[in-house]
């Protein structure tokens, strides 16, 4: 069997003539076969060079014809260009081509047009067959291992089966490559139906390339000394304890100084009385002098001089009496001072020791506070640098094919609002509405605590809202919260519910105990898990719950459900524009919308929200101070 390969540029007239001759021979000879390769004009030179190198040929024009030696094997035998192919066909088969030049040019134009159409169709087919690209940053976080089996399912991505599956990309910047490889292999061994491929990345060379969904989990350095939201709560408690210690110290110092202050006050009062008496005497003397001098000038100088002398003696006697009285008082004061000094010396020895000990404690506390502030600032600077870089890469490399483009979810325990804000600011080409911080774990934890208080299951409590900063200052809003299957004076079927605020009357527990329990939830989880990263299961559950509704998965309980999400607020009545804050939202058709109806923002909740906003601004200032 004779098999020829004909390759050429799409707009080459010579290729059109050789193609016409080959089709004639293939139609008339049973053992003649011709395979045609059409190459775009801008790719021809590169393709020809690679092909000739691989076969050891020399050829520089279009078309290129060679014969495949099917019966004997081998790399093929070069025929040459158009002239060589025509000569070969004439000698072996006695066939010549009679195609005119005009026809050759016309066919070349048509071939070029068809090649362009074919190329566009090929691109379209390739785009339709591209898998859904899911990137998980912080892949060595335990949450990732819990998340993967549930994430890659039609329940979360109902349209993924119509694509080419899901490509999962595991990223942990500067993470251990061995641990990443182990997670990579373990994920492949799961045999998930929607899994197209798995890749692991310890660097940012390909990070977020063509991403359709990005999930950013906490990395080791993100958490610092903060776990599950309790870090800022502990700092506030330490600050309050230090403030109380300073107040007690001031009171002790004041008590120690009371005796000395009384003595000093007495001395000052006596000195003031003496000065007043002396001033009165001086005034009288001055008046007498002026009067006598006037009389001397008008009358007898000798008489007046005598009188003046008598007056002077009288004044001196008066001054002498005052001096004697003053001396007696000084003696008495000196005796009192000696006694007071003895008492003060005894007290002072005790107080000095106490003050020295207190000063040492204050200095130690100040050093601890300074060290804590330095650690916090260093942590915020690392987070700011890292997530600004992540944001730029997402903005440059992420996919734009699905509606509004990539969706970005920040989840975990540490500085969620800050991370989400940095990502959105660093990717100005993307809609800020595509970035969310998942506060659902805190919302679920609040529902669980309330259900436990009421003696019900966690699923029996719904409608809890978290405002503010899930990783710091936040407020729990129960205006929409309801409890199902509650045992009380008013009962109904399983679908009957009552407002939580009507059945839970312990307001002190709601205002003080509940927030403290939620702030300490991460520490409790870590303690129960033997020191592992806290709240991994709740974080994974929160991501899946939000993603399920965000992707438009039909579910009877999902319709109209309100989520607590950190979003970049614009035009919100209670949050300044451009600030990422956890607020109640609903999800529909891939977009979130703030819930404003039925929301009554009280003074206490509004104050908490403003504190959360100020907290985010302060974190951004500290994190970006040296960038």
C-alpha positions in Angstrom: 0.0 0.0 0.0 1.2 3.5 -0.9 0.6 6.1 1.7 1.6 9.7 1.1 1.6 12.6 3.5 0.9 16.1 2.1 1.7 19.1 4.4 1.5 22.8 3.5 0.4 26.3 4.4 -3.3 26.9 4.3 -3.0 29.8 1.8 -0.4 28.1 -0.5 -1.6 27.6 -4.2 0.9 24.8 -4.7 -0.6 22.9 -1.8 -4.0 23.3 -3.5 -2.7 21.7 -6.7 -0.9 18.8 -4.9 -4.1 18.2 -2.9 -6.2 18.0 -6.1 -3.9 15.5 -7.7 -3.7 13.4 -4.5 -7.5 13.2 -4.3 -7.7 12.1 -7.9 -5.3 9.2 -7.3 -6.9 8.2 -4.1 -10.3 8.0 -5.8 -9.0 5.9 -8.7 -6.4 3.6 -7.1 -7.5 1.1 -4.4 -4.1 1.0 -2.7 -3.3 4.7 -2.8 -3.8 6.8 0.4 -3.0 10.4 1.1 -3.0 12.1 4.5 -3.2 15.9 4.5 -1.8 18.2 7.1 -3.0 21.9 7.0 -0.8 24.3 8.8 -1.6 28.0 9.6 0.7 30.4 7.7 2.1 31.9 10.9 3.0 28.5 12.2 4.4 27.0 9.0 8.1 27.9 9.4 8.3 26.5 13.0 6.4 23.3 12.0 8.6 22.7 9.0 11.8 23.2 10.9 10.8 20.7 13.6 9.5 18.1 11.1 12.7 18.2 9.0 14.9 18.0 12.0 13.1 15.0 13.4 13.4 13.1 10.0 16.8 14.4 9.0 15.5 16.2 5.8 16.3 19.5 4.1 13.3 21.4 2.8 12.3 25.0 2.8 9.0 25.6 0.9 5.4 24.6 0.8 4.2 21.9 0.3 6.1 19.1 1.8 5.4 15.5 0.6 6.8 12.3 1.9 5.9 8.6 1.7 5.3 6.4 4.7 6.9 3.0 4.4 4.1 1.0 5.9 5.2 -2.4 4.6 8.8 -2.0 5.7 8.7 0.4 8.6 11.0 3.3 9.0 10.8 7.0 9.4 9.5 7.8 5.9 11.0 8.7 2.5 11.1 12.3 1.4 9.5 13.1 -2.0 10.0 16.9 -2.0 7.9 19.8 -3.0 5.1 20.2 -5.7 7.3 19.6 -8.7 8.8 16.5 -7.1 5.3 15.1 -6.3 4.0 15.8 -9.8 7.0 14.1 -11.4 6.6 11.1 -9.0 2.9 10.7 -9.9 3.6 11.0 -13.6 6.4 8.4 -13.6 4.6 5.8 -11.3 1.0 6.3 -12.2 1.0 8.2 -15.5 -1.2 11.0 -14.1 -0.7 14.7 -14.6 -2.6 17.7 -13.1 -4.3 20.1 -15.4 -5.4 22.7 -12.7 -5.0 26.3 -13.9 -3.2 29.0 -12.0 -6.5 30.9 -11.4 -8.1 27.9 -9.9 -5.1 27.2 -7.7 -5.3 30.8 -6.3 -9.1 30.5 -5.7 -8.8 27.2 -3.9 -5.9 28.6 -1.8 -8.2 31.5 -0.6 -11.0 29.2 0.3 -8.7 26.8 2.1 -7.4 29.7 4.2 -10.9 30.7 5.1 -11.8 27.2 6.1 -8.7 26.9 8.2 -9.6 29.9 10.2 -13.1 28.6 10.8 -11.7 25.2 11.8 -9.3 26.8 14.2 -12.1 28.8 16.0 -14.2 25.7 16.3 -11.3 23.9 17.8 -10.8 26.6 20.3 -14.5 26.5 21.2 -14.4 22.8 21.6 -11.3 23.0 23.8 -12.9 25.7 26.0 -16.0 23.6 26.4 -14.0 20.6 27.5 -11.8 22.5 30.0 -12.2 21.2 33.6 -13.3 23.4 36.4 -10.2 24.7 38.2 -10.4 24.7 42.0 -7.5 26.1 44.0 -7.1 25.5 47.7 -4.4 27.7 49.4 -3.2 26.5 52.8 -3.5 22.9 51.6 -1.6 21.5 54.6 -4.3 22.9 56.9 -6.3 19.9 58.3 -9.5 21.5 57.0 -8.3 20.7 53.5 -8.3 17.0 54.0 -11.8 17.1 55.4 -13.0 19.4 52.6 -11.7 17.5 49.5 -14.0 14.4 49.5 -17.2 16.5 49.9 -16.0 19.4 47.7 -15.5 17.3 44.5 -19.1 16.1 44.1 -22.1 16.9 41.9 -23.9 18.0 45.1 -21.6 21.1 45.2 -20.9 21.5 41.5 -24.0 20.2 39.6 -22.7 21.4 36.2 -19.2 19.9 36.6 -20.3 16.6 34.9 -21.0 18.6 31.7 -17.4 19.9 31.7 -14.3 17.8 31.8 -14.4 17.2 35.5 -12.6 19.2 38.2 -8.9 20.0 38.3 -7.9 20.4 41.9 -4.8 22.5 42.6 -3.3 22.2 46.1 -1.1 25.2 47.1 0.8 25.8 50.2 3.4 28.5 49.7 6.8 27.5 51.2 5.1 24.3 52.6 6.8 20.9 52.9 6.9 19.3 49.5 6.8 15.8 50.9 3.6 16.6 52.8 2.1 18.1 49.7 3.0 15.1 47.6 1.5 12.8 50.2 -1.8 14.8 50.1 -1.6 14.8 46.3 -1.3 10.9 46.1 -4.0 10.4 48.8 -6.4 12.6 46.8 -5.8 10.6 43.6 -6.4 7.3 45.5 -9.9 8.5 46.5 -11.1 7.8 43.0 -13.6 10.7 43.0 -15.8 10.6 39.8 -15.5 14.3 39.1 -11.7 14.5 39.7 -9.9 15.2 36.4 -6.4 15.8 37.9 -4.6 16.9 41.0 -1.5 19.2 41.1 0.5 20.3 44.1 2.4 23.6 44.3 4.9 24.8 46.9 5.6 28.0 45.0 3.7 30.7 43.2 4.9 30.2 39.7 1.6 28.8 38.5 -0.6 29.9 41.4 -4.3 30.6 40.7 -3.8 30.0 36.9 -7.3 29.9 35.2 -8.9 29.5 38.7 -12.7 29.3 38.8 -12.8 28.9 42.6 -10.2 29.9 45.2 -10.5 28.8 48.8 -7.9 30.3 51.1 -7.4 28.5 54.4 -5.2 29.6 57.4 -1.5 28.9 57.0 0.7 28.2 60.0 2.0 31.8 60.4 -1.4 33.3 59.8 -2.8 32.2 63.2 0.2 33.4 65.3 -1.0 33.1 68.9 -4.6 33.3 67.8 -6.9 30.3 67.7 -10.5 30.2 66.8 -11.2 33.9 67.6 -10.1 33.7 71.2 -6.8 35.5 70.7 -8.2 39.0 70.7 -10.5 38.1 73.6 -7.5 37.0 75.6 -5.7 40.2 74.8 -8.6 42.2 76.0 -8.9 40.2 79.2 -5.2 40.7 79.8 -5.5 44.4 79.2 -8.4 44.7 81.7 -6.4 42.7 84.3 -3.4 45.0 83.8 -5.6 48.1 84.1 -7.1 46.8 87.3 -3.6 46.1 88.6 -2.5 49.7 87.9 -5.6 51.1 89.6 -4.9 49.0 92.7 -1.3 50.1 92.6 -2.3 53.8 92.4 -4.6 53.3 95.4 -1.9 51.7 97.5 0.6 54.5 96.6 -2.1 57.1 97.5 -2.7 55.4 100.9 1.0 55.3 101.6 1.3 59.0 100.9 -1.7 60.2 103.0 0.3 60.7 106.3 2.9 62.8 104.5 0.3 64.9 102.7 -1.5 65.8 106.0 1.8 66.9 107.6 2.7 69.0 104.6 -0.7 70.6 104.6 -0.3 71.6 108.2 3.1 73.1 107.6 1.8 75.1 104.6 -1.1 76.5 106.6 1.2 77.6 109.5 3.5 79.3 107.0 0.7 81.2 105.4 -0.5 82.5 108.8 3.0 83.7 109.7 3.4 85.5 106.4 0.1 87.2 106.9 1.0 88.5 110.4 4.4 89.7 109.2 2.8 91.5 106.3 0.4 93.3 108.7 3.3 94.4 111.0 5.3 95.7 108.0 2.3 97.7 106.8 1.8 99.3 110.2 5.4 100.2 110.4 5.4 101.8 107.0 2.4 103.9 107.8 3.9 105.1 111.1 7.1 106.1 109.4 5.4 108.0 106.7 3.2 109.9 109.2 6.1 110.8 111.5 8.3 112.0 108.7 5.6 114.3 107.6 5.2 115.7 111.1 9.0 116.2 111.3 9.0 118.3 108.2 6.1 120.5 109.5 7.1 120.8 113.2 9.9 120.5 115.6 12.4 118.0 114.3 13.8 117.1 117.7 10.4 116.4 119.2 9.5 114.4 116.2 12.8 112.6 116.3 12.1 111.7 119.9 8.6 110.5 119.1 10.0 108.6 116.2 12.5 106.9 118.4 9.7 105.9 120.8 7.7 104.6 118.0 10.7 102.7 116.7 11.3 101.1 120.1 7.6 100.2 120.2 7.8 98.7 116.8 10.9 96.8 117.7 9.2 95.4 120.8 6.3 94.3 118.7 8.6 92.7 116.2 10.6 91.1 119.0 7.4 89.6 120.4 6.4 88.3 117.0 9.9 86.8 116.5 9.7 85.1 119.9 6.3 83.7 119.2 7.6 82.5 115.8 10.6 80.9 117.5 8.3 79.1 120.0 6.2 77.8 117.1 9.3 76.7 115.2 10.4 74.7 118.2 7.1 73.1 118.6 7.0 72.4 114.8 10.5 70.9 115.0 9.4 68.5 117.7 6.3 67.5 115.7 8.4 67.1 112.6 10.9 64.8 114.4 8.0 62.6 115.6 6.4 62.6 112.2 9.7 61.8 110.5 10.2 58.8 112.8 6.7 57.5 111.9 7.3 58.3 108.3 10.6 56.5 108.3 9.0 53.4 109.6 6.2 53.6 107.1 8.6 54.5 104.3 10.8 51.4 104.8 7.7 49.2 104.2 6.4 51.3 101.4 9.7 51.5 99.6 9.9 47.8 99.4 6.3 47.5 98.2 6.9 50.2 95.6 10.0 48.6 94.4 8.3 45.3 93.9 5.3 47.0 92.2 7.7 48.9 89.9 9.4 45.7 88.9 6.1 44.1 88.1 5.0 47.1 86.1 8.2 47.1 84.1 7.8 43.4 83.4 4.2 43.9 82.3 5.3 46.8 80.1 8.0 44.6 78.4 5.4 41.9 77.9 3.0 44.3 76.3 5.7 45.8 74.0 6.8 42.3 73.0 3.2 41.3 72.3 2.7 44.5 70.2 5.8 43.7 68.2 4.7 40.1 67.5 1.2 41.3 66.5 2.6 44.0 64.1 5.1 41.5 62.6 2.3 39.0 62.0 0.0 41.6 60.4 2.8 42.7 58.1 3.5 39.1 56.9 -0.2 38.6 56.3 -0.6 41.9 54.5 2.4 41.2 52.2 1.3 37.6 51.5 -2.4 38.3 50.7 -1.7 41.4 48.7 0.5 39.2 46.5 -2.2 36.6 46.3 -4.7 39.2 45.3 -2.5 40.5 42.5 -2.0 36.9 41.1 -5.7 36.2 41.3 -6.5 39.4 39.4 -4.0 38.6 36.7 -4.4 34.8 36.3 -7.9 33.8 37.4 -10.6 32.6 34.9 -13.2 35.0 33.5 -15.3 32.4 31.7 -18.1 31.7 34.2 -20.4 34.7 34.5 -18.6 37.3 36.6 -15.5 35.2 36.9 -13.6 33.6 39.7 -15.1 33.2 43.2 -12.8 33.7 46.2 -13.6 32.4 49.7 -11.5 33.2 52.8 -12.1 30.7 55.7 -10.5 29.8 59.0 -9.9 31.5 62.3 -7.4 34.3 61.9 -8.0 37.8 60.5 -10.6 36.8 58.0 -11.9 40.3 57.3 -8.4 41.7 56.8 -7.4 38.9 54.4 -10.6 39.4 52.3 -10.1 43.2 52.2 -6.5 42.8 51.1 -7.4 40.4 48.3 -10.2 42.5 47.0 -8.1 45.7 47.0 -5.2 44.0 45.3 -7.4 42.7 42.4 -9.1 45.9 41.1 -10.0 44.2 37.8 -12.4 41.9 39.6 -15.7 42.6 41.2 -15.4 43.0 45.0 -18.6 41.1 45.3 -16.7 37.9 44.2 -14.7 37.9 47.5 -16.3 36.6 50.8 -15.1 35.8 54.3 -16.9 32.8 55.7 -18.3 33.5 59.2 -20.6 30.5 59.2 -18.6 28.5 61.7 -19.1 31.2 64.3 -22.8 31.4 63.4 -23.1 27.6 63.8 -21.2 27.6 67.1 -23.6 30.3 68.5 -26.6 28.1 67.4 -25.1 25.1 69.1 -24.5 27.0 72.4 -28.1 28.4 72.4 -29.5 24.9 71.6 -27.5 23.4 74.5 -28.8 26.1 76.8 -32.4 25.3 75.7 -31.9 21.5 75.8 -32.4 21.1 72.0 -30.3 20.0 69.0 -28.2 22.4 67.0 -30.4 21.9 64.0 -33.4 23.1 66.0 -32.0 26.7 66.2 -31.8 28.8 63.1 -31.5 32.5 62.0 -28.5 33.4 64.2 -26.6 36.3 62.7 -23.0 37.4 63.4 -22.1 41.0 62.8 -18.5 42.5 62.8 -15.2 40.6 62.8 -15.4 36.8 63.3 -11.7 36.8 64.3 -12.0 39.7 66.8 -14.9 42.0 67.9 -18.3 40.6 66.9 -21.9 40.7 68.0 -24.5 37.9 68.0 -27.8 39.1 66.6 -30.9 37.0 67.6 -33.6 39.2 66.1 -34.3 36.5 63.4 -33.3 33.5 65.5 -36.0 30.8 66.0 -36.1 27.5 67.9 -38.0 24.5 66.6 -39.6 21.6 68.6 -39.3 23.6 71.8 -41.0 22.2 74.9 -43.1 24.9 76.6 -46.5 26.2 77.2 -47.0 26.8 73.5 -46.3 23.7 71.3 -47.0 22.7 67.8 -45.9 20.4 65.0 -42.2 19.9 64.1 -42.3 22.8 61.7 -43.6 25.2 64.4 -41.0 27.5 65.8 -40.8 30.4 68.3 -38.4 33.3 68.6 -35.3 32.5 70.7 -35.6 35.8 72.6 -39.1 34.8 73.8 -38.1 31.4 75.2 -34.5 32.3 76.4 -34.9 34.8 79.3 -31.4 34.8 80.7 -30.2 38.1 79.2 -27.1 38.1 81.3 -26.0 34.8 79.7 -26.7 36.2 76.2 -24.7 39.4 76.8 -21.7 38.1 78.7 -21.4 34.3 78.8 -22.3 33.5 75.2 -19.7 35.9 73.6 -17.0 34.5 76.0 -17.9 30.9 75.1 -17.7 31.7 71.4 -14.4 33.5 71.8 -13.0 30.4 73.5 -14.4 27.9 71.2 -11.1 27.5 69.3 -9.1 26.9 72.4 -11.6 24.3 73.6 -11.5 22.5 70.3 -7.7 22.5 70.3 -7.6 21.1 73.8 -10.0 18.3 73.0 -8.0 17.5 69.8 -4.7 17.3 71.6 -3.4 20.6 70.4 -4.3 20.3 66.7 -5.5 23.2 64.7 -9.0 24.1 66.0 -12.4 24.0 64.4 -11.3 22.3 61.1 -14.6 20.4 60.8 -16.7 23.4 61.4 -14.7 25.5 58.9 -15.1 22.8 56.2 -18.8 22.6 56.9 -19.2 26.3 56.7 -17.4 26.4 53.3 -19.6 23.7 51.9 -22.8 25.2 53.2 -22.1 28.6 51.6 -20.7 27.1 48.3 -23.8 24.9 47.9 -26.2 27.8 47.9 -23.7 30.1 46.0 -23.6 27.6 43.2 -27.4 27.6 42.9 -27.9 24.0 44.1 -31.6 23.4 44.5 -32.4 22.7 48.1 -35.7 23.2 50.0 -33.9 24.6 53.1 -31.5 26.8 51.2 -34.2 29.0 49.7 -34.1 32.4 51.5 -31.5 31.2 54.0 -29.6 34.1 55.6 -25.8 33.6 56.0 -23.3 35.6 58.0 -20.6 36.5 55.5 -17.8 39.1 55.5 -18.3 41.1 52.3 -17.1 44.3 50.9 -20.0 46.6 51.8 -21.2 49.3 49.4 -24.1 51.5 50.3 -24.8 49.5 53.4 -26.7 51.7 56.1 -24.6 50.4 59.0 -21.2 49.8 57.5 -18.9 52.4 55.8 -18.3 51.8 52.0 -15.3 49.6 51.1 -15.1 48.0 54.5 -15.2 44.2 54.8 -17.5 43.2 57.6 -19.7 40.2 58.5 -23.3 41.1 57.8 -26.4 39.1 57.0 -26.7 38.2 53.3 -28.7 35.9 51.0 -27.2 34.1 48.0 -28.9 33.7 44.6 -27.7 33.1 41.1 -24.1 33.4 42.1 -24.4 36.7 43.8 -24.9 37.9 47.4 -27.4 40.5 48.5 -27.4 42.2 52.0 -30.5 41.6 54.2 -31.9 44.9 55.4 -35.6 44.1 55.9 -36.5 43.3 59.5 -33.1 44.3 60.8 -33.2 46.7 63.8 -29.8 47.8 64.8 -29.7 48.6 68.5 -27.2 51.0 70.1 -25.2 48.1 71.6 -24.9 46.2 68.4 -24.1 49.3 66.4 -21.3 50.2 68.8 -19.9 46.6 68.4 -20.0 47.0 64.6 -18.2 50.3 64.8 -15.5 48.7 67.0 -15.1 45.9 64.4 -14.7 48.5 61.6 -12.1 50.4 63.6 -10.4 47.1 64.4 -10.1 46.3 60.7 -8.7 49.7 59.9 -6.2 49.5 62.7 -5.1 46.0 61.5 -4.6 47.3 57.9 -2.6 50.3 59.2 -0.3 48.1 61.3 0.1 45.6 58.5 0.8 48.1 55.8 3.0 50.5 57.9 6.3 49.2 56.5 5.1 48.0 53.1 
